[in-house]
Amino acid sequence: MGKYPNNISLYKVALTQRSDIIYSKNRKPRTNERLEYLGDAVVGSIVAEYLFTQFPNKQEGFLTKMRAKIVSRKSLNSLSQQSGLMKLLTQHQTHNKQAKGAAGNIFEAIHGAMLIDFGYKTTKEIFIKRFLKFVDIDRLIEEEVDYKSKILEWGQKHKSRLTFECYEESLMPSNNRFKAILFDGNTILGNGYGASKKEAEQAASKQVMYSGKIDINIITD
């Protein structure tokens, strides 16, 4: 993490799953569940603050969706794996079995430990510098864009007659795809392909939006 812990025992607890219990002096089991709870809160707070600062013109709905994607169990599992935190778990645990979602749990518990050890400011700096770099925010933003809706909104605003023509193509036995063509009146603006009509229309809309043929803000709320 680039910073040596002040209290190493906190991180030992953070790496301890329920199935790999260590005991305190009074024989009460100590696992990472309490630190996981704390880490969940602090990671959510850091991400919320980061998005609020990075996207000053975005509305609450966009920020909420983006935060949910970044702090999802799938995302935290990936961050834990990519950053190398799971290697620490492998070194620490006394068995080879890992609970489902262990990577994300460890990620949160480690941040709970850092909050106690270093405070919020340092924990935030470490998260942004060491972990957020593994998050493809541009890809997450793109996933939030409903290209078809955006381009139809543009068409209504500019009084354009935007329509889709879809048909199924047979590439080989049991392997079909759909092609969607986007028209402005009788003029073809672009086309796209997908496993369904919906996917094909989204692909066609995206292709036109990125083609520069129309003036539209692609990344919108």
Secondary structure, 3 states (H helix, E strand, C coil): CCCCCCCHHHHHHHCCCHHHCEECCCCCEECCHHHHHHHHHHHHHHHHHHHHHHCCCCCHHHHHHHHHHHCCHHHHHHHHHHHCHHHHHHHHCCCCCCCCCHHHHHHHHHHHHHHHHHCHHHHHHHHHHHHHHHCCHHHHHHHHCCHHHHHHHHHHHCCCCEEEEEEEEEEECCEEEEEEEEEECCEEEEEEEECCHHHHHHHHHHHHHHHCCCCCCCCCC
